[in-house]
Amino acid sequence: MSSRLVRKTILGMLFCFCCGIAATMSGQGRNLLQNPGFENANGNLPSSWNLDDSAKSKGQVGIEGRAHSGRNSLRLNPNNRNTDDGNLFGVAQLIPAREFVGRRLNIRAAMRVNGGAVAQVIAFSISAQFRPLSNAIIAVSDQRSDFEEVSGSFEVDREAAQILVGCVVKGTRGQAWFDDVVLTADGNAAVRLPNSMARTETARNTNANSNSGDATVSVDASRVIRTVPRLLYGTNIEWINNANGI
């Protein structure tokens, strides 16, 4: 997804969410989202999730009894107006970012689709000026009868003021189901160079001849930044939209 489309998506969702911010704060390992399994509903809308006014004409929202776990799941039915990839039909909620700046957030969800629809769970960190920052987008596009669990992660940018999480559907036909949407935070701030190593690099840079063109790279192999999924290998892997469409 291009930066223009990302910004358009965020601005569209924020238009009517500012009065319905989910001010959930939580620590390591706990789900930061409210009503993540869509067990509670107000009519056809899931509680704590907001539907953007500008997207209401693009489809229908429903709460369905068939679920990945629990009683309910969220169902999105797009129509022929859902053609703007920068403002897709769906629901979302906001979380204040202050407690999670510099930390890695992990997003996972169970999704399934039919009829050509593509289900996406999007998670963005957003600046105070609503500028999109770091993000993770997970998706399911293959039609199947059972829910598929998908996960991703991103580091909350230091300029972030809010975190937006949305369940959206791409396409103009078919259906997409969502359940068990989970957003958790790693216990510590994102990996950085140890202080001793940072001081060493500073000293090297200070003493280096500015005209020499030398550069030094230090790698701390003992620190894991991200674990590559075991199944992420093979053929026909296309790097699309900076891996958002992989």
C-alpha positions in Angstrom: 0.0 0.0 0.0 1.5 3.3 -1.0 2.1 6.1 1.5 -0.7 8.2 -0.1 -3.2 5.3 0.2 -2.1 4.6 3.8 -2.6 8.2 4.7 -6.0 8.3 3.0 -7.1 5.1 4.8 -6.1 6.5 8.2 -7.7 9.9 7.7 -10.9 8.2 6.5 -11.1 6.0 9.5 -10.2 8.7 12.0 -12.9 11.0 10.6 -15.6 9.6 13.0 -13.4 7.6 15.4 -12.2 10.5 17.5 -15.4 10.4 19.6 -15.1 6.7 20.1 -11.5 6.1 21.0 -10.8 2.9 22.9 -8.5 4.1 25.6 -7.3 0.6 26.6 -3.9 0.4 28.3 -2.3 -2.9 28.9 1.0 -4.5 29.6 3.1 -7.2 28.1 1.3 -10.2 26.8 -2.2 -8.8 27.3 -4.5 -8.0 24.4 -4.7 -4.2 23.9 -8.0 -4.4 22.0 -11.5 -4.3 23.3 -14.0 -6.9 22.2 -11.4 -8.7 20.1 -13.6 -11.7 19.5 -16.7 -9.7 18.6 -18.7 -11.4 21.3 -20.5 -8.1 22.2 -22.6 -6.2 19.7 -24.8 -3.2 19.3 -27.2 -4.4 16.7 -25.1 -5.4 13.7 -22.0 -3.5 14.9 -19.4 -5.0 17.2 -19.0 -3.0 20.5 -15.9 -0.9 20.8 -15.3 -1.0 17.0 -16.2 2.0 14.9 -17.5 2.2 11.3 -16.4 5.2 9.4 -19.4 7.2 8.1 -17.7 7.6 4.7 -17.5 3.9 4.3 -21.1 2.9 5.4 -22.3 2.9 1.8 -19.6 0.4 0.7 -21.0 -2.7 2.3 -22.7 -4.4 5.3 -21.5 -5.4 8.7 -22.8 -8.4 10.5 -22.2 -10.5 13.6 -22.3 -14.2 12.8 -22.5 -17.3 15.0 -19.9 -19.3 13.2 -16.6 -18.4 14.8 -13.0 -19.3 15.2 -13.5 -19.4 18.9 -16.3 -18.3 21.2 -19.8 -17.6 19.9 -19.4 -14.8 17.3 -17.3 -13.5 14.4 -17.4 -10.3 12.4 -18.6 -10.5 8.8 -18.0 -7.8 6.2 -19.9 -7.8 2.9 -18.4 -5.3 0.4 -20.4 -4.0 -2.5 -19.6 -2.4 -5.9 -18.7 1.0 -4.2 -15.8 -0.6 -2.3 -13.3 0.3 -5.0 -11.0 2.8 -3.2 -8.0 0.8 -1.8 -7.2 3.9 0.3 -10.5 3.8 2.2 -11.7 0.3 2.4 -14.9 -0.9 4.0 -14.4 -2.0 7.6 -14.3 -1.2 11.3 -11.5 -0.1 13.6 -10.5 1.2 17.0 -7.8 3.5 18.4 -5.4 3.1 21.2 -3.2 5.8 22.8 0.4 5.1 21.8 2.3 6.7 24.6 3.0 3.5 26.6 4.2 1.6 23.6 6.6 4.0 21.9 9.7 2.2 20.9 8.2 -1.2 21.6 7.3 -3.9 19.1 3.6 -4.7 18.8 2.4 -8.0 17.6 -0.8 -8.4 15.6 -2.6 -11.6 14.8 -6.1 -12.6 13.7 -8.2 -15.4 12.4 -9.8 -14.7 9.0 -11.5 -16.4 6.1 -13.0 -15.2 2.9 -15.2 -16.3 -0.1 -16.4 -14.9 -3.4 -13.2 -13.1 -4.3 -13.0 -10.9 -1.2 -9.7 -10.2 0.6 -9.7 -9.8 4.4 -7.1 -7.5 5.9 -6.2 -6.5 9.5 -4.3 -3.3 9.5 -2.3 -1.8 12.4 -0.7 1.6 12.1 1.1 3.9 14.4 0.0 7.5 13.7 1.5 10.9 14.5 -0.4 13.7 16.3 -0.9 15.2 12.8 -2.5 11.9 11.6 0.6 11.1 9.5 1.0 7.3 9.0 4.2 5.9 10.5 5.2 2.2 11.0 2.6 -0.4 10.3 1.8 -4.1 9.8 -0.9 -5.4 7.4 -1.9 -9.1 7.5 -4.3 -10.6 5.0 -6.1 -13.7 3.8 -7.2 -14.0 0.2 -7.6 -17.7 -0.5 -11.1 -19.0 -0.2 -11.5 -21.7 2.5 -14.1 -23.1 4.8 -12.0 -22.7 8.0 -10.4 -19.7 9.6 -6.8 -19.1 8.9 -4.5 -17.6 11.6 -2.2 -14.8 10.3 0.3 -12.7 12.3 2.7 -9.8 11.9 4.5 -7.1 13.9 5.9 -3.6 13.8 7.8 -1.2 16.0 5.8 1.8 17.3 7.5 4.9 16.0 8.7 7.5 18.5 6.5 10.2 16.9 3.4 8.0 17.4 0.4 9.5 19.2 -2.2 6.8 18.4 -2.3 3.2 17.2 -5.1 2.3 14.8 -6.2 -1.3 14.3 -8.8 -2.1 11.6 -10.6 -5.0 10.1 -11.2 -4.2 6.4 -12.3 -6.0 3.3 -10.9 -5.5 -0.2 -13.0 -6.2 -3.3 -16.5 -5.5 -4.4 -18.1 -8.9 -3.9 -17.9 -11.9 -1.6 -17.5 -12.0 2.2 -14.8 -11.7 4.8 -14.9 -13.0 8.4 -12.7 -11.9 11.3 -12.3 -13.3 14.8 -9.8 -13.3 17.7 -8.0 -10.1 16.7 -5.1 -9.8 19.2 -2.6 -6.9 19.6 0.1 -7.4 22.2 3.3 -5.5 23.2 6.7 -6.9 23.7 8.0 -6.3 27.2 10.9 -4.0 26.3 11.7 -1.2 24.0 12.8 -2.2 20.5 16.3 -3.6 20.1 19.0 -1.0 20.0 22.8 -1.0 20.2 24.1 -1.6 23.7 25.4 1.6 25.4 29.0 0.4 25.3 28.7 -0.4 21.6 27.0 3.0 20.9 29.8 4.8 22.7 32.4 2.9 20.7 30.7 3.8 17.5 30.5 7.5 18.5 34.2 7.5 19.3 35.1 5.9 16.0 33.0 8.4 14.1 34.5 11.3 16.0 38.1 10.2 15.4 37.6 9.1 11.8 38.9 11.2 9.0 35.9 12.9 7.4 37.4 12.4 3.9 38.4 8.8 4.3 34.9 7.4 3.4 35.3 4.6 6.0 32.2 3.2 7.7 31.9 0.7 10.5 28.9 -1.6 11.0 28.5 -3.6 14.2 26.1 -6.6 14.5 24.9 -8.1 17.8 23.9 -11.6 16.7 22.8 -12.5 20.2 19.8 -10.2 20.0 16.7 -11.4 18.1 14.8 -8.6 16.4 12.3 -10.8 14.5 11.9 -14.5 14.0 11.2 -15.4 10.4 8.2 -17.8 10.1 9.3 -21.3 9.3 7.0 -21.5 6.3 8.2 -18.3 4.7 10.2 -20.0 2.0 9.7 -21.7 -1.3 8.7 -20.5 -4.8 6.4 -17.9 -6.1 7.1 -15.4 -3.3 6.5 -11.9 -4.7 7.6 -8.8 -2.7 4.6 -6.5 -3.3 4.0 -3.1 -1.8 7.0 -3.4 0.6 5.8 -6.9 1.6 2.3 -5.7 2.5 1.0 -7.8 -0.4 3.3 -10.8 0.0 
